[in-house]
Structures are given as structure tokens and as C-alpha cells.
């Protein structure tokens, strides 16, 4: 007789346990055990518990290949899903094998677990493991099918309802409960105050500050005090929610007729616009991508969206200051260039139109398209093409956590016909789709790679650019980690070229995620180890750090609506000298539009109690010493970076915490 000691670990999250009957079968090279009920005295499979069991076989099973789990309903009670973390088996010879699971087991499904060592298809020796690998991929390709919900946008998961998602990719109960609570509690407050359905203009700025009297952050209060200041306007171009627009200007666009005489008061005596451009002190935010988008109609009133050009100057004191704004892409008498020397009300109104354009571009392109939708393509391709034993699946799966769930909710609650964007933004559903289609047609691999993007925009030496500084250090940390791990499993370029699963993975991302656009620069296949390292670094950075940069500060910077209006009710001014404080109030969105957007950005900015910070891998998918050592080194580097950012922020009037690793979630999960 041969006895195998088994430890079965249940997840710690709420409702992870089960009262159902759980069975195990051990599959070895020399045979398999009988299907054995795992049943001790007392309750088995409570959340966070580890059950100890013995499976007895008539003879040793040889090399352990698989652990097979299944469960049945207990008596007449309803099916009770179970989250299994992992199974550890000790053989009669005293050897220990770890079988990671980290997924929900539901109904009568059979789950087969492999020992945790990462393997490529070419490493497989035993026919049973080859069969298991192929069967797993076939199952996932049937369960996770590509679909094109909107032409011209990245393809994602085919589903008719978020509840159709497989249990293994859905929110935990705690996560979903927190999401619903944050949404409902905030909306209840707004309704009690009579604001959610109020279709009136704001009568004064003080009323806006009382919308969420207890939803305050230090940054949101700072924004409310400083939003009219030019220095803060420039600061947001670098360290606000959307640091992806600004670029160094070495030659003015032909459609932006700014002269030295216009901006002379903003320059040093004796200098000129041309001289400042040569010195690298002139920067441009161009919102041409918004030009011609159909405007929305809210509360039976037409809304308006500008496509501005904004010129900024780096002052001798190191402040980035706006110096000229044109609110359309077509210069002429009805499209004046607004200047800092104009009246305070003219200048403020021009900046408000830029901030509205910024809000739309941030929400729909920098946030939704370039993190959420791109992350979904990475997620679906990973599930479909890389089996759980593949080393790069073990690397990437923690960075796909909850992405399919949050995107399913986003399509309905944000982008749908009855969603936030259509009901409370100036572009509406049709304009939002057109904007993202335009952006997708321009999106490049280089733009997703932070070091290349910073260089292409000429921002390497711009001072006080914390997004760049923290982001480049994060990119380097992630890159070193990825390099070490990839080189562990791919000793040569030939090993990359021969990995069929990896080649199918990148092919599906190119075809479905980036719509087969060769001009995007996205690789269609991998030829070298360096290509894989760069691409994997980009993927992890995009779904973690980049998402944090454009998501976590939304309420901080957009909670004070005048700083980031989602819609504007008056057309851009065509003449100077006619603006007033009352006109600004009548240009800003109505009360109901304001508060619903504030509610949305509040919910989207809230961290979850079950979030997993970047660099933390509580699910031990790698069992070998090499990857575990690399993870430890990554964690040490990220801890040092967090401490450095904290030290720097203590000296800043307005801290920049969004790319501190301890605040970055590992995946697009909200």
C-alpha cells in the first residue's frame, strides 16, 4: 500500500469556502488513485483553512502528473462554489509537489491541476501532460471567444451579460460589494440633497463646493483653491490625470498664428518665441483629434466641445505656464488667440474650454482605450493562448485579475446608450465612439512604451515632471524583473521562435487587439528574446502603472468640476472682452450633470480592500527557486522606490503619489 498525504488550501476571501463534497484523484505516470472524498471531522474547506487528508493506493503512482478535483452538492442544498488556492502532495518517498489552483470550482466541473513547475510546450515529455495542455487550451478557446463590439476598436470578450463571465475571472464578493456600496451610497446622498435630478445652472461657485461635503481629499481641496492659476494649469499637463498630450514645440503649427508680440509679456525681456523654442522652453497641447466630433444634447440643451491648441512656456523659475490658447483648429477672426494679457474672465473661460477637452480625451482615450480596452485584449489572448503551466502565463495572469469583469461593467455603465458618457458628457455615445476610433487608428507600440514616448515628445529634461520620473523608474524595475524571468526559460532567440503558443499569443494580440494594423508597430511574431522582454514589460506597465497614473487621481483633479467640466453649454467665445463670471456659470454643466460625473469619478478613484499592489504575488504560481528569487528582488526594488517617492512628496506642496508602487494595483480592476 502507498499513502499520499494531501494538504488542500481554501482561499481567504469571503465565501471562498464550501459545504459541498469535494473529491480528489491523483494521476501519476504509473496509474491513478481512486476518486477519494475529502472528509474530516468538523467542517472542511472553511475560508482560509488548510485540510489534511490521506489518499491510499494499492501501489505507488510513479511521477505525479495531475491532481484532479471535483465536487458535488451536499444533500439537497444548492451548489456552493469553492475557491481552491492550491494542493500540496507528499509522496510515500517523502517528496513534496505543489499544485497551484487559485480559481473557483463550481457545479460538477472537473478541475485538473498540474505541478507548479513552469513548462513550455517543447518541454513536455509525458503524453498525459501534452493532452492536458491541449485540452486546457481548447476549453479556454471555447470559453473566451473574440468579439468586435464596435468596429475600429480593440476586440474583446464575447459576452451578452457580465453574469455570464466564468467564475475564475469574476470579482470577489467583497470587491463587488464594495463597488456597489460606493456607487449606491454616493447616489443616495445626491438624491437626498435634491441634486441628482436638478436641471438648473449653478448660481455660484460656493454651491458646487458643498456637493460632497464629506468626500474630500487634500488634493481635491488644493485643486479647488488653485484651479484658476496658470501655474496649476501647467502642472496638470505634467502630473494631472492625463500627462499624455503635452509635447515640446520646435515649430508652431501652421494653424496656430501666435507671434512674439502676442506673448512678449510672458517671455523674458529681449527674448522671442523663436528663441524660446530653440532653447526648448515652448510646449504644445494640441486637441485636434476632437475636431468635428458630434456634440451631445443634455437637458434639452446643445452641448459644445472645442478642439483647442494651447501653447505653454517654461519660465525661468521652472513653472510651466499657458501663454496662448486658440479654441478651434481653424484660425480666423471668429477664432481669436486668447492670451494671458487678456481680461481675467476671457483667459479663464479659454482655459475652461481646454480643460473640458482634456477631460473628454482623458476619459475616453488615455483611460478607457489605452488601459481598459487594450488590457482586455492582453487578457483574452493570455487566457486563450497560454496554458496555466506556461511561464509567461504564470507571469501575466496576476496582471489580468478582474479586468474582464470591470470592462463588462464599464461597457454598460459608462459607454452604453444609458451610460454615464452618453448622459453626462458633451460628446455623447456617438462622439465617444468616433473619438476612440480616431485614437485607435493612431495608437502605436512606441506610444505605449514610456521611455520611447517621453523621448518622442521631447520631455526628457522638463522639471517637476513626476509622472515621467516615477514612471521611468517603474519601467526599469519591471523591465529587470521581466528580463530575468524570460531569460530563465528562453536561453536563446531560437527558443523564442520555436514556442508556438507564444507566437499564437502575440499574433492574436496583433490581429484582434490592434486590428492587424502594421503601422502600429505591434509585432506580429517574436524573433528575439529582447523583443519578448520589451513587449512583456509594456504589457505589465500598461495594466498596472499606466492605469494607476490615469485612474487613481480622477477625483483629486476632477472632483472640483470647474477644473474639469464634462460638458459645456455655450459655444466657444468668438470675440474677446465679453466674458463674465455669470457667463462662465452658464457655460458650465448643469447641476445634475455635475454631480453624476463627480459621483462616477469618486467611485472610480476608490481603492478596494482586496486590491493586490504591484510586485505582490500572493498566488504562488511559480514554485521554482529562480522565479521566486526574482520576485523577491522586484519587491525590494519597489519598496525602495516607494520610500523615495514618499520622501520626495514630503517636500512638495502638492504630492504626486499615484505611481508609488504601494498604491498601484497589479491589474486593471476598477
ROVEX-849371 format. One record per residue (C-alpha): x, y, z; residue in three letters. Coordinates in steps of 0.25 Angstrom, whole numbers, plus 5000, padded with zeros to 4 digits. Example, Ala and Ser with C-alpha at 12.3 -4.5 7.8 and 13.67 -1.06 7.14 Angstrom:
BEGIN
504949825031ALA;505549965029SER;
***
This chain:
BEGIN
500050005000UNK;500550144997UNK;500050265005UNK;500050405000UNK;499850525009UNK;499050635003UNK;498850785008UNK;497750855002UNK;497651005004UNK;496451095003UNK;496551244999UNK;496351345010UNK;495351435003UNK;493851445008UNK;493051325003UNK;494251244998UNK;493951125006UNK;492851025002UNK;491950915009UNK;491950834997UNK;492650694996UNK;494050704990UNK;494750594983UNK;496150574979UNK;496850474969UNK;498350464968UNK;498950444954UNK;500350384953UNK;501150334941UNK;500950184947UNK;499450204949UNK;498350284957UNK;497750274971UNK;496250244973UNK;495350364974UNK;495450404989UNK;494450484997UNK;495250585005UNK;494550585019UNK;495050605033UNK;494250625046UNK;493750765047UNK;493650865035UNK;494550845023UNK;494850965014UNK;494551085022UNK;495151215017UNK;496651225020UNK;496751075024UNK;497650965021UNK;497150825021UNK;498050705023UNK;497650575017UNK;498250435013UNK;497950365000UNK;498350215000UNK;498750144987UNK;499049994985UNK;500350034978UNK;501250154976UNK;500750244965UNK;502050284960UNK;502350424956UNK;501150514960UNK;500650584948UNK;499250634951UNK;498350654963UNK;496850644959UNK;495850724967UNK;494350714966UNK;493150744976UNK;491650704977UNK;490550774984UNK;490350734999UNK;489050665001UNK;487950754995UNK;488550884997UNK;488950984986UNK;490250974979UNK;491351044987UNK;492551104979UNK;493851074985UNK;495151154983UNK;496351064984UNK;497751124986UNK;498651004984UNK;498850864987UNK;500150804993UNK;500450654992UNK;501550585000UNK;501850454993UNK;502150325000UNK;503650354998UNK;503550485005UNK;503650574993UNK;502650694992UNK;501950744980UNK;501150874979UNK;499950884970UNK;499551034969UNK;498051054966UNK;497551194970UNK;496151184964UNK;494751164967UNK;494151024966UNK;492751014963UNK;491550924959UNK;492050784955UNK;493250834947UNK;494550754948UNK;495850834950UNK;497150774947UNK;498450834953UNK;499850824949UNK;501050824958UNK;501550974959UNK;502850964950UNK;502751054938UNK;502850984925UNK;502751014910UNK;502150924900UNK;503450874896UNK;503850834910UNK;502650734911UNK;503050594912UNK;501850514917UNK;500750494907UNK;499750514918UNK;500250654921UNK;500250684906UNK;498850644905UNK;498550724918UNK;499150854912UNK;498450844899UNK;497150814906UNK;497250934915UNK;497551024903UNK;496350964895UNK;495450994907UNK;495951134908UNK;495751164894UNK;494351114894UNK;494051194907UNK;494751324903UNK;494451364889UNK;494851494882UNK;493751594878UNK;493651724871UNK;492651804879UNK;493051934872UNK;493751944858UNK;495152014859UNK;495351984874UNK;496051864880UNK;495351734880UNK;494951674894UNK;494251564900UNK;492951514894UNK;491851524905UNK;490451564906UNK;490451594921UNK;491451614932UNK;490851504939UNK;491251414928UNK;492751424932UNK;493351294937UNK;493551294952UNK;495051294951UNK;495051444945UNK;493951504953UNK;494051604964UNK;494151544978UNK;492951564987UNK;493651674995UNK;494151744982UNK;492751744976UNK;492051784989UNK;492951904991UNK;492751954977UNK;491251944979UNK;491352014992UNK;492252124987UNK;491252144975UNK;489952144983UNK;490352214995UNK;490852334987UNK;489652334979UNK;488752334991UNK;489452454997UNK;489252534984UNK;487752494983UNK;487552534998UNK;488152674994UNK;487252684982UNK;488452694973UNK;488352574965UNK;487152614957UNK;487352764957UNK;487452824943UNK;487852964947UNK;489053054944UNK;489953064956UNK;489653204963UNK;491053224969UNK;492353144971UNK;492153124986UNK;490953034983UNK;491852944976UNK;492752924987UNK;491652874996UNK;491252754987UNK;492152654994UNK;492452715008UNK;493052595013UNK;493652545000UNK;494952625001UNK;496452594999UNK;497552685001UNK;497852694987UNK;496352724983UNK;496352834993UNK;497652884987UNK;497052884973UNK;495852964978UNK;496753074983UNK;497753074971UNK;496953034959UNK;496953174953UNK;498453194954UNK;499353184942UNK;500453104949UNK;499452994953UNK;498852994939UNK;500252954934UNK;500552864946UNK;499352774942UNK;499952764928UNK;501052684934UNK;500552624947UNK;499052624946UNK;498152514941UNK;498652524926UNK;500052544925UNK;500052494910UNK;499752614902UNK;500852714904UNK;502052714895UNK;503252804893UNK;502952904882UNK;504052944872UNK;503152994861UNK;501853054862UNK;500652984855UNK;500253064842UNK;498853074848UNK;499353144861UNK;499753284857UNK;500453324870UNK;501453434869UNK;502553484879UNK;501853614880UNK;500553544885UNK;501353464896UNK;502453564899UNK;501953594913UNK;502153454917UNK;503553444912UNK;504853494917UNK;505253634913UNK;505953624900UNK;505553484896UNK;504653444885UNK;503653324883UNK;504753264873UNK;505853274883UNK;505053214894UNK;504653094884UNK;506153074881UNK;506453074896UNK;505452964898UNK;504553054906UNK;503253044898UNK;502252934899UNK;500952904892UNK;499652834895UNK;498852804882UNK;497452744883UNK;497252734868UNK;496752594870UNK;495452654876UNK;495152744864UNK;493852714857UNK;493252614867UNK;491752614868UNK;491352694881UNK;490352634891UNK;489052694896UNK;488752694911UNK;487552744918UNK;486952784904UNK;488152884902UNK;489252864892UNK;490652844898UNK;491952894892UNK;493352834891UNK;494552914886UNK;495852854879UNK;496852954885UNK;498252984883UNK;498953024896UNK;500453084896UNK;501253074909UNK;502553134913UNK;503553084923UNK;503853204932UNK;505253244938UNK;504653194951UNK;504353054945UNK;502853074944UNK;502053024932UNK;501153144929UNK;500053154918UNK;500353274909UNK;499353254897UNK;498053184894UNK;497253164881UNK;495953094883UNK;495853034869UNK;496752974859UNK;496353084848UNK;496953214851UNK;496253344847UNK;495453464852UNK;494453374859UNK;495553284866UNK;496453384873UNK;497653344881UNK;497453374895UNK;498653424903UNK;499053434918UNK;499053584916UNK;497553584912UNK;496453604923UNK;496453504934UNK;495053454930UNK;495453434916UNK;496653364920UNK;495953274930UNK;494853234920UNK;495853194910UNK;496553104920UNK;495253044924UNK;494953004909UNK;496352944909UNK;496052864922UNK;494752814916UNK;495552764904UNK;496552704913UNK;495452634922UNK;494852564909UNK;496152524903UNK;496652464917UNK;495352384920UNK;495152324906UNK;496552314901UNK;497652314911UNK;496852234921UNK;495752154915UNK;496452124901UNK;497952114905UNK;497752044918UNK;496451974919UNK;496151924905UNK;497651894902UNK;497751814915UNK;496551734911UNK;497251694898UNK;498451654906UNK;497551574916UNK;496751494906UNK;497951464897UNK;498651414910UNK;497451324914UNK;497351274900UNK;498751244896UNK;499651214908UNK;499351094917UNK;499451114932UNK;500751034932UNK;501451134922UNK;502451224929UNK;501851354923UNK;500451314927UNK;500951304941UNK;501551444939UNK;500351504933UNK;499151444939UNK;499251524952UNK;499251654943UNK;497951614937UNK;497151604950UNK;495751654949UNK;496051724936UNK;494951654929UNK;493951684940UNK;494251834941UNK;494151844926UNK;492851774925UNK;492251874935UNK;492951994928UNK;492251964915UNK;490951964921UNK;491052074932UNK;492052164924UNK;491952144910UNK;490552094907UNK;489452174902UNK;488952194916UNK;490352204922UNK;491052324928UNK;491752374916UNK;490452384908UNK;489652444919UNK;490652544925UNK;491752574915UNK;491852674903UNK;492252564893UNK;491152464896UNK;491152324891UNK;491352354876UNK;492452454879UNK;493152354889UNK;493252244879UNK;493752334868UNK;494852394877UNK;495352254881UNK;495352204867UNK;496152324863UNK;497152304874UNK;497252154872UNK;497552184857UNK;498752264862UNK;499152174874UNK;500652124873UNK;501452024880UNK;502452134883UNK;501452224890UNK;501152104900UNK;502652094903UNK;502852204913UNK;504352234910UNK;504152244895UNK;502852324897UNK;503552424907UNK;504752444896UNK;503752454885UNK;503052574892UNK;504352634895UNK;504052634910UNK;505352574916UNK;505852694923UNK;504552774927UNK;504652794942UNK;503652754952UNK;503052644943UNK;502852544954UNK;501952444945UNK;503252434936UNK;504252424947UNK;503452314955UNK;502952244942UNK;504352224937UNK;504852164950UNK;503652074950UNK;503852034935UNK;505352004939UNK;504951914951UNK;503851844943UNK;504851824931UNK;505951764940UNK;504951664946UNK;504351624933UNK;505751614927UNK;506251514938UNK;504951434937UNK;504951424921UNK;506451384921UNK;506151274931UNK;505251204921UNK;505751254908UNK;507351234907UNK;507351274892UNK;506551344881UNK;506351204875UNK;505551164888UNK;504651294885UNK;504451254871UNK;504051114874UNK;503051144885UNK;501751124877UNK;500851164888UNK;501551294890UNK;501551324875UNK;500051304874UNK;499851394887UNK;500551514880UNK;499851484867UNK;498551494873UNK;498851624881UNK;499351684867UNK;498151634860UNK;496951654870UNK;497551754880UNK;498251844869UNK;497351804858UNK;498451764849UNK;499051904847UNK;500451884843UNK;500752034844UNK;500452014859UNK;501851954861UNK;501251844869UNK;502051714866UNK;501251604858UNK;502251504863UNK;503451494872UNK;504851464867UNK;505751504879UNK;505851494894UNK;505951654894UNK;504651664887UNK;503951584897UNK;504551654909UNK;504151794903UNK;502751744900UNK;502451684913UNK;503051804921UNK;502051894913UNK;500851804916UNK;501151794931UNK;501451944931UNK;500151984924UNK;499251904932UNK;499851944945UNK;500652074946UNK;499952144934UNK;498552104938UNK;498952164952UNK;499452294946UNK;498152324939UNK;497152264948UNK;497552284963UNK;497552434963UNK;496252454956UNK;495452504968UNK;496652584973UNK;496752664960UNK;495352654954UNK;494552654967UNK;494452804966UNK;493652814954UNK;494152954948UNK;495552894947UNK;495052784938UNK;493652804933UNK;493052684925UNK;492152774917UNK;492052924913UNK;490652994910UNK;491153114902UNK;491953114889UNK;493453154890UNK;493553304890UNK;493853364876UNK;494253504881UNK;494953564893UNK;494553654904UNK;493153594906UNK;493353494917UNK;492853504931UNK;492653414944UNK;491253394941UNK;491553354926UNK;492453254932UNK;491453194941UNK;490453184930UNK;491553114921UNK;491853004932UNK;490952884932UNK;489652874940UNK;489552824954UNK;489152684951UNK;490252664940UNK;491252714950UNK;490852634962UNK;490752504954UNK;492152524948UNK;492652554962UNK;492052424967UNK;492652344955UNK;494052394957UNK;493952374972UNK;493552224971UNK;494652204960UNK;495652264969UNK;495452174981UNK;496452064984UNK;495851934988UNK;496151855001UNK;496551734993UNK;497451804983UNK;498851744980UNK;499951844979UNK;500951834968UNK;502051734971UNK;501251654981UNK;500851514976UNK;500051454988UNK;499651344978UNK;500951254977UNK;500851214963UNK;502351194962UNK;502951084970UNK;504351084965UNK;505451164973UNK;505951244961UNK;504551324959UNK;504351334974UNK;505751404975UNK;505351504964UNK;504051534971UNK;504751564984UNK;505751654977UNK;504651724970UNK;503951754983UNK;505151804989UNK;505351904978UNK;503951944978UNK;503951964993UNK;505252054991UNK;504452134980UNK;503252154989UNK;504152205000UNK;504852304991UNK;503552354986UNK;502952375000UNK;504252455004UNK;504152544991UNK;502652564994UNK;502852615008UNK;503552735002UNK;502552764991UNK;501352864993UNK;500552764985UNK;501052624986UNK;500952524974UNK;500652384980UNK;500052314968UNK;501252244963UNK;501752194977UNK;501752044976UNK;500952024989UNK;499852104982UNK;499852034969UNK;498851914967UNK;499551804959UNK;498351804948UNK;497251884942UNK;496251844953UNK;495451974954UNK;
***
